[in-house]
Amino acid sequence: MVCACLANPGWLLAQEPDRPRQLLPAETGCDSLRHAAADSVYEADAVDRPVRAPYLRVNGIPYRLREVLTGRTTLRFVVDGSGWVDRCSIVLVEESSPEWTAAVLTELRGARYEPARKGGQRVRQLVYQVFTYHSDGRTDVSQ
Protein backbone atom coordinates (compact mmCIF):
# COMPACT_ATOMS: atom_id res chain seq x y z
CA MET A 1 0.00 0.00 0.00
CA VAL A 2 1.36 3.40 -0.93
CA CYS A 3 0.06 6.61 0.63
CA ALA A 4 0.68 10.07 -0.74
CA CYS A 5 0.13 13.39 0.94
CA LEU A 6 -1.77 15.68 -1.35
CA ALA A 7 -1.92 18.64 1.02
CA ASN A 8 -0.24 21.96 0.40
CA PRO A 9 3.17 21.75 2.17
CA GLY A 10 2.82 25.33 3.39
CA TRP A 11 -0.45 24.41 5.07
CA LEU A 12 1.19 21.46 6.82
CA LEU A 13 3.93 23.67 8.21
CA ALA A 14 1.35 26.11 9.54
CA GLN A 15 -0.37 23.47 11.65
CA GLU A 16 0.51 23.37 15.31
CA PRO A 17 1.30 19.96 16.77
CA ASP A 18 -1.25 18.47 19.12
CA ARG A 19 -0.77 19.93 22.52
CA PRO A 20 -1.49 17.90 25.63
CA ARG A 21 -4.25 19.14 27.84
CA GLN A 22 -3.46 21.54 30.66
CA LEU A 23 -3.50 19.97 34.10
CA LEU A 24 -5.64 21.73 36.68
CA PRO A 25 -4.18 22.71 40.08
CA ALA A 26 -6.63 20.26 41.68
CA GLU A 27 -5.05 17.43 39.64
CA THR A 28 -1.45 18.31 40.49
CA GLY A 29 -2.08 19.44 44.05
CA CYS A 30 -0.62 22.87 43.32
CA ASP A 31 -1.13 25.40 46.09
CA SER A 32 -0.88 28.65 44.16
CA LEU A 33 -0.76 30.63 47.43
CA ARG A 34 2.67 29.17 48.18
CA HIS A 35 5.55 31.32 46.97
CA ALA A 36 7.59 29.94 44.09
CA ALA A 37 11.20 29.08 44.85
CA ALA A 38 13.67 31.68 43.60
CA ASP A 39 16.72 29.41 43.28
CA SER A 40 17.89 28.01 39.95
CA VAL A 41 16.48 24.93 38.29
CA TYR A 42 19.04 22.74 36.53
CA GLU A 43 18.78 20.24 33.68
CA ALA A 44 20.08 16.71 34.34
CA ASP A 45 23.25 17.30 32.29
CA ALA A 46 24.15 20.40 34.34
CA VAL A 47 24.41 18.71 37.74
CA ASP A 48 27.05 16.45 39.27
CA ARG A 49 24.47 13.84 40.27
CA PRO A 50 20.97 13.95 38.75
CA VAL A 51 17.75 13.25 40.60
CA ARG A 52 17.22 9.59 41.39
CA ALA A 53 13.67 8.38 41.09
CA PRO A 54 12.11 6.02 43.61
CA TYR A 55 10.15 2.99 42.51
CA LEU A 56 6.71 4.51 42.23
CA ARG A 57 3.93 1.97 42.57
CA VAL A 58 0.76 3.30 41.00
CA ASN A 59 -2.23 2.02 42.91
CA GLY A 60 -5.86 2.56 42.09
CA ILE A 61 -5.62 1.72 38.40
CA PRO A 62 -9.03 2.56 36.96
CA TYR A 63 -11.15 -0.49 36.14
CA ARG A 64 -11.53 0.59 32.51
CA LEU A 65 -7.74 0.53 32.06
CA ARG A 66 -7.44 -3.07 33.15
CA GLU A 67 -8.71 -4.12 29.74
CA VAL A 68 -6.22 -1.88 27.89
CA LEU A 69 -2.87 -3.40 26.90
CA THR A 70 -0.73 -0.43 27.90
CA GLY A 71 -1.04 3.12 29.10
CA ARG A 72 1.60 5.83 29.05
CA THR A 73 1.95 9.24 30.64
CA THR A 74 4.96 11.53 30.38
CA LEU A 75 5.25 14.37 32.88
CA ARG A 76 7.71 17.22 33.35
CA PHE A 77 8.27 18.63 36.84
CA VAL A 78 10.85 20.06 39.21
CA VAL A 79 12.26 18.08 42.12
CA ASP A 80 13.37 20.46 44.86
CA GLY A 81 16.48 20.24 47.04
CA SER A 82 14.65 18.21 49.68
CA GLY A 83 13.50 15.60 47.14
CA TRP A 84 9.85 16.60 46.89
CA VAL A 85 8.06 17.29 43.62
CA ASP A 86 7.14 20.95 43.16
CA ARG A 87 3.46 20.31 42.47
CA CYS A 88 3.00 23.67 40.75
CA SER A 89 5.66 22.73 38.19
CA ILE A 90 3.94 19.54 36.94
CA VAL A 91 3.21 19.69 33.21
CA LEU A 92 1.64 16.99 31.07
CA VAL A 93 3.84 16.17 28.08
CA GLU A 94 2.00 13.11 26.74
CA GLU A 95 -0.81 10.81 27.82
CA SER A 96 -2.63 7.82 26.44
CA SER A 97 -5.43 8.03 28.99
CA PRO A 98 -6.60 10.77 31.38
CA GLU A 99 -7.57 8.03 33.88
CA TRP A 100 -4.02 6.64 33.90
CA THR A 101 -2.62 10.17 34.27
CA ALA A 102 -4.93 10.78 37.26
CA ALA A 103 -3.70 7.57 38.93
CA VAL A 104 -0.07 8.58 38.33
CA LEU A 105 -0.60 12.10 39.68
CA THR A 106 -2.13 10.73 42.88
CA GLU A 107 1.07 8.80 43.58
CA LEU A 108 3.46 11.46 42.27
CA ARG A 109 2.15 14.07 44.71
CA GLY A 110 3.50 12.00 47.61
CA ALA A 111 6.66 10.66 45.97
CA ARG A 112 10.05 11.44 47.45
CA TYR A 113 13.09 11.54 45.17
CA GLU A 114 16.79 11.64 45.92
CA PRO A 115 17.59 15.26 45.00
CA ALA A 116 20.17 16.35 42.46
CA ARG A 117 23.54 17.61 43.63
CA LYS A 118 25.81 20.25 42.18
CA GLY A 119 29.02 21.27 43.88
CA GLY A 120 28.09 19.16 46.90
CA GLN A 121 24.82 21.04 47.41
CA ARG A 122 21.29 19.81 46.86
CA VAL A 123 19.71 21.67 43.95
CA ARG A 124 16.42 21.84 42.08
CA GLN A 125 16.28 19.82 38.86
CA LEU A 126 13.86 19.61 35.95
CA VAL A 127 12.77 16.01 35.41
CA TYR A 128 10.99 14.31 32.53
CA GLN A 129 9.49 11.01 33.64
CA VAL A 130 7.54 8.38 31.72
CA PHE A 131 5.00 6.21 33.57
CA THR A 132 3.86 3.08 31.74
CA TYR A 133 1.06 0.65 32.57
CA HIS A 134 0.86 -2.92 31.23
CA SER A 135 -2.29 -5.05 31.15
CA ASP A 136 -0.62 -7.72 33.30
CA GLY A 137 -0.41 -5.17 36.13
CA ARG A 138 3.23 -4.17 35.69
CA THR A 139 4.07 -0.51 35.87
CA ASP A 140 7.29 1.05 34.58
CA VAL A 141 8.82 4.32 35.52
CA SER A 142 11.69 5.75 33.54
CA GLN A 143 13.58 8.96 33.86
Backbone bond lengths (Angstrom), bond angles and torsions (degrees), N, CA, C in turn:
res aa  C-N    CA-C-N  psi(-1)  N-CA   C-N-CA  omega(-1)  CA-C   N-CA-C  phi
1 M - - - 1.440 - - 1.521 107.97 -
2 V 1.290 117.00 133.20 1.454 122.68 179.26 1.522 108.16 -118.97
3 C 1.313 116.47 130.96 1.468 121.46 178.52 1.516 108.38 -114.93
4 A 1.300 116.37 141.13 1.458 120.92 177.60 1.516 108.91 -127.22
5 C 1.304 115.37 140.49 1.459 120.53 176.92 1.523 107.92 -90.32
6 L 1.305 114.93 121.52 1.461 119.33 -177.76 1.524 111.88 -105.01
7 A 1.305 116.75 10.35 1.466 120.26 -178.47 1.515 110.57 -80.09
8 N 1.301 115.26 158.73 1.459 122.38 176.13 1.530 108.04 -68.95
9 P 1.345 119.76 120.81 1.459 121.36 -178.24 1.528 113.23 -55.26
10 G 1.314 117.87 -35.53 1.461 119.79 177.69 1.511 112.00 -63.14
11 W 1.321 116.39 -35.98 1.465 120.62 178.29 1.519 110.40 -67.03
12 L 1.340 116.91 -39.49 1.463 120.21 179.51 1.521 110.94 -63.50
13 L 1.316 117.15 -39.45 1.459 119.81 -179.86 1.517 111.74 -68.71
14 A 1.316 117.19 -26.14 1.456 120.66 -177.87 1.524 112.25 -78.26
15 Q 1.330 117.46 -17.57 1.454 120.01 -179.13 1.516 110.11 -70.80
16 E 1.310 115.52 143.34 1.457 119.53 174.77 1.518 107.89 -92.70
17 P 1.331 117.37 142.07 1.460 119.18 178.34 1.525 109.78 -64.44
18 D 1.325 114.96 155.78 1.457 118.89 177.45 1.519 109.21 -58.01
19 R 1.291 114.31 132.27 1.457 119.21 178.65 1.517 108.68 -104.81
20 P 1.324 117.00 137.56 1.463 118.45 177.46 1.523 109.94 -65.88
21 R 1.283 115.24 157.78 1.459 119.75 179.84 1.526 110.32 -66.76
22 Q 1.308 115.40 154.29 1.468 121.60 176.95 1.519 108.66 -79.73
23 L 1.314 116.81 133.33 1.458 120.60 175.87 1.521 109.08 -80.87
24 L 1.306 115.96 140.00 1.464 121.39 177.90 1.523 110.00 -83.65
25 P 1.334 117.90 152.01 1.468 119.98 177.58 1.532 112.49 -55.44
26 A 1.319 117.67 -33.04 1.464 120.48 178.16 1.531 111.31 -65.07
27 E 1.328 117.69 -30.31 1.465 121.44 178.95 1.521 111.50 -75.41
28 T 1.326 116.77 -39.74 1.467 120.60 -176.50 1.519 112.49 -88.16
29 G 1.323 116.83 -19.64 1.456 120.36 -175.97 1.512 112.41 83.91
30 C 1.325 117.07 18.92 1.456 122.39 -177.93 1.530 110.16 -68.71
31 D 1.312 115.58 128.51 1.457 121.99 173.37 1.521 106.51 -103.22
32 S 1.311 116.79 96.26 1.462 120.79 -174.59 1.523 112.87 -67.15
33 L 1.325 118.65 -10.30 1.458 121.11 178.03 1.528 111.35 -80.22
34 R 1.336 116.40 -17.84 1.453 120.99 178.39 1.527 108.97 -75.23
35 H 1.297 117.29 138.88 1.463 121.45 -179.88 1.524 110.64 -72.00
36 A 1.310 116.30 138.19 1.461 121.86 177.65 1.528 109.79 -70.77
37 A 1.320 115.74 143.30 1.463 120.68 178.52 1.527 109.40 -66.97
38 A 1.324 115.29 142.33 1.467 120.37 -176.82 1.524 112.69 -97.23
39 D 1.358 117.52 -10.11 1.460 118.70 -178.19 1.528 111.15 -76.71
40 S 1.310 115.98 164.82 1.462 122.81 -174.83 1.523 112.17 -66.64
41 V 1.326 114.36 152.58 1.460 121.79 173.12 1.522 106.49 -115.26
42 Y 1.337 116.23 127.52 1.453 121.65 -175.53 1.531 111.06 -105.28
43 E 1.317 115.19 152.73 1.471 121.86 170.33 1.525 106.92 -82.73
44 A 1.322 117.47 161.85 1.468 122.34 -177.12 1.529 112.54 -59.67
45 D 1.337 117.48 -33.76 1.468 119.47 -177.85 1.526 113.15 -82.05
46 A 1.336 117.56 -0.04 1.462 121.06 -179.37 1.532 112.88 -107.39
47 V 1.326 117.03 7.05 1.460 120.66 179.80 1.519 109.64 -117.23
48 D 1.334 115.88 161.15 1.463 120.33 178.65 1.526 110.80 -73.54
49 R 1.322 115.66 -39.76 1.470 120.78 177.56 1.521 107.89 -137.01
50 P 1.335 117.72 115.11 1.469 119.97 -178.11 1.529 112.30 -70.97
51 V 1.304 114.92 166.47 1.461 122.65 175.87 1.523 108.99 -53.27
52 R 1.317 115.04 141.15 1.469 120.26 174.87 1.520 107.37 -113.48
53 A 1.324 114.06 124.83 1.457 120.14 -176.28 1.523 110.77 -83.31
54 P 1.329 116.23 142.25 1.464 119.56 173.24 1.528 108.84 -79.55
55 Y 1.328 116.50 165.82 1.451 118.74 169.56 1.518 105.83 -72.22
56 L 1.286 116.52 120.35 1.461 121.57 -175.68 1.511 108.73 -108.28
57 R 1.313 116.26 105.22 1.467 121.25 179.21 1.522 108.01 -84.88
58 V 1.315 115.73 121.08 1.461 120.81 -179.72 1.518 108.06 -93.30
59 N 1.308 115.37 110.94 1.457 121.70 177.75 1.517 109.60 -96.08
60 G 1.278 116.94 169.94 1.460 120.30 175.49 1.503 113.27 68.67
61 I 1.345 116.95 38.76 1.458 119.72 178.27 1.529 107.98 -65.28
62 P 1.306 117.41 125.76 1.463 120.21 -178.46 1.530 112.03 -56.51
63 Y 1.313 115.77 141.30 1.459 122.19 -176.92 1.527 111.37 -54.05
64 R 1.313 117.31 -42.40 1.462 121.57 -179.18 1.526 111.67 -58.34
65 L 1.318 117.23 -34.03 1.470 120.58 -178.18 1.519 113.12 -73.09
66 R 1.307 117.10 -20.35 1.461 119.31 -177.28 1.519 112.19 -65.27
67 E 1.311 117.47 -17.65 1.461 121.47 177.92 1.535 111.55 -94.59
68 V 1.312 117.48 -6.38 1.463 122.58 -179.10 1.525 108.14 -90.84
69 L 1.338 116.75 140.90 1.460 119.86 -177.71 1.516 113.01 -65.30
70 T 1.320 117.68 -48.37 1.464 120.27 178.04 1.520 110.02 -146.05
71 G 1.300 114.79 156.77 1.455 122.46 173.32 1.515 107.77 -134.50
72 R 1.318 116.68 151.22 1.465 119.43 -176.30 1.523 109.38 -146.59
73 T 1.315 115.41 133.28 1.454 122.27 174.44 1.516 108.27 -134.14
74 T 1.314 116.60 132.29 1.460 121.88 174.67 1.517 107.27 -115.19
75 L 1.328 115.62 128.18 1.460 121.66 -179.91 1.524 109.89 -123.31
76 R 1.315 115.32 152.07 1.469 122.76 173.28 1.518 106.27 -119.98
77 F 1.331 116.81 134.17 1.461 121.08 -179.40 1.524 110.21 -160.85
78 V 1.305 115.37 168.45 1.461 121.96 178.39 1.522 108.90 -105.49
79 V 1.333 115.22 132.52 1.462 121.24 171.73 1.518 106.11 -100.97
80 D 1.333 116.29 124.83 1.467 119.85 -176.04 1.528 111.24 -80.81
81 G 1.318 116.08 177.95 1.459 122.21 -176.55 1.510 114.86 -65.06
82 S 1.333 117.54 -15.96 1.467 119.97 177.37 1.531 111.37 -96.52
83 G 1.344 117.06 -3.06 1.462 120.24 176.49 1.517 114.87 98.18
84 W 1.325 117.19 -0.56 1.462 120.19 179.32 1.520 110.82 -90.14
85 V 1.322 115.73 150.61 1.461 121.56 175.92 1.519 108.61 -76.55
86 D 1.321 116.73 129.75 1.466 121.54 172.72 1.523 105.62 -75.00
87 R 1.312 116.42 102.11 1.465 122.09 -173.56 1.527 112.94 -60.45
88 C 1.312 117.14 -28.86 1.468 120.09 -179.80 1.523 111.91 -77.65
89 S 1.321 117.46 -7.58 1.465 120.71 -179.69 1.530 112.09 -98.37
90 I 1.327 118.56 -3.61 1.470 121.37 -175.56 1.523 110.38 -69.99
91 V 1.335 114.90 125.57 1.465 122.27 179.40 1.523 107.97 -129.17
92 L 1.317 116.11 135.70 1.455 121.56 176.34 1.520 109.16 -81.17
93 V 1.331 116.53 124.49 1.453 122.11 179.13 1.523 109.76 -98.45
94 E 1.339 116.39 -41.97 1.459 121.87 -177.48 1.520 108.78 -157.17
95 E 1.336 116.13 145.07 1.461 119.56 174.40 1.521 109.84 -150.42
96 S 1.328 114.30 146.93 1.455 119.14 174.15 1.521 110.19 -99.09
97 S 1.331 116.37 -19.81 1.459 120.31 -177.55 1.524 109.70 -155.62
98 P 1.337 118.34 127.00 1.463 120.06 175.88 1.528 112.70 -60.99
99 E 1.339 117.33 -31.13 1.467 120.84 179.09 1.522 110.99 -66.33
100 W 1.358 116.57 -41.37 1.459 120.20 178.13 1.528 109.45 -66.48
101 T 1.325 117.25 -42.35 1.461 121.21 178.16 1.529 110.28 -58.80
102 A 1.319 117.36 -43.20 1.479 121.26 179.49 1.520 110.58 -61.04
103 A 1.337 117.56 -42.03 1.467 120.84 178.76 1.526 110.79 -64.67
104 V 1.326 116.90 -40.34 1.467 121.42 178.81 1.527 110.35 -64.94
105 L 1.323 117.07 -45.70 1.470 120.80 -178.35 1.529 111.70 -61.38
106 T 1.310 117.11 -36.89 1.469 120.75 177.88 1.520 110.21 -57.45
107 E 1.322 116.82 -44.44 1.463 120.83 -179.05 1.524 112.03 -76.99
108 L 1.326 117.17 -37.55 1.461 121.24 -177.85 1.528 111.70 -62.52
109 R 1.318 116.70 -36.13 1.476 119.88 -178.37 1.526 112.51 -59.06
110 G 1.332 117.23 -27.27 1.464 119.97 -179.76 1.517 114.22 -107.19
111 A 1.332 117.08 5.77 1.462 120.54 -176.84 1.525 111.56 -76.18
112 R 1.314 115.11 143.71 1.464 121.50 177.34 1.514 108.42 -117.80
113 Y 1.321 116.64 125.77 1.452 123.93 -178.90 1.520 109.83 -105.03
114 E 1.323 116.10 162.29 1.455 119.86 169.86 1.524 105.02 -86.30
115 P 1.333 117.67 118.09 1.473 120.16 -172.49 1.529 113.40 -67.47
116 A 1.317 114.14 158.07 1.463 121.26 176.59 1.530 109.10 -69.76
117 R 1.330 114.72 157.42 1.460 120.29 176.87 1.522 109.60 -131.42
118 K 1.319 113.55 140.31 1.466 121.15 176.58 1.515 106.52 -141.25
119 G 1.316 116.27 123.54 1.464 120.18 -178.31 1.516 112.79 59.31
120 G 1.328 116.87 33.02 1.463 121.16 179.23 1.522 114.62 80.79
121 Q 1.306 117.37 -4.32 1.472 121.79 -178.97 1.521 110.81 -105.02
122 R 1.304 116.13 147.69 1.462 120.89 172.88 1.521 108.84 -74.23
123 V 1.335 116.10 133.09 1.461 120.48 -177.77 1.534 110.19 -133.38
124 R 1.325 114.13 163.81 1.462 121.09 176.66 1.525 108.74 -79.82
125 Q 1.346 115.68 139.82 1.464 119.59 -179.76 1.520 110.31 -136.00
126 L 1.331 115.18 141.27 1.456 122.36 174.25 1.525 107.78 -80.68
127 V 1.321 116.30 130.16 1.459 122.28 -176.63 1.519 109.77 -124.03
128 Y 1.315 116.41 136.57 1.464 122.99 168.08 1.518 105.37 -109.18
129 Q 1.325 117.38 125.99 1.453 119.76 -177.78 1.524 109.80 -134.54
130 V 1.332 115.08 135.75 1.459 122.41 179.39 1.526 108.15 -105.70
131 F 1.325 116.30 130.60 1.457 123.32 178.10 1.525 107.19 -115.94
132 T 1.338 116.58 122.55 1.458 120.82 -175.92 1.522 110.10 -121.89
133 Y 1.335 114.94 137.68 1.455 122.71 176.93 1.518 108.69 -112.16
134 H 1.344 116.85 139.77 1.462 122.21 176.37 1.527 108.32 -119.40
135 S 1.315 117.04 147.76 1.466 121.39 -175.31 1.532 112.74 -61.88
136 D 1.324 117.74 -21.08 1.465 119.24 178.81 1.532 111.53 -84.26
137 G 1.345 116.28 7.07 1.461 120.17 176.18 1.509 114.69 97.28
138 R 1.349 117.81 -9.24 1.459 119.68 179.07 1.513 109.58 -70.39
139 T 1.297 116.26 147.85 1.455 120.98 171.40 1.517 106.99 -128.30
140 D 1.323 116.17 142.08 1.465 122.13 178.42 1.507 108.46 -119.33
141 V 1.296 114.49 144.81 1.453 120.47 174.67 1.514 106.04 -131.14
142 S 1.309 117.02 125.35 1.453 120.07 176.65 1.512 109.05 -125.71
143 Q 1.304 114.67 158.82 1.458 119.34 -177.21 1.493 109.68 -131.09
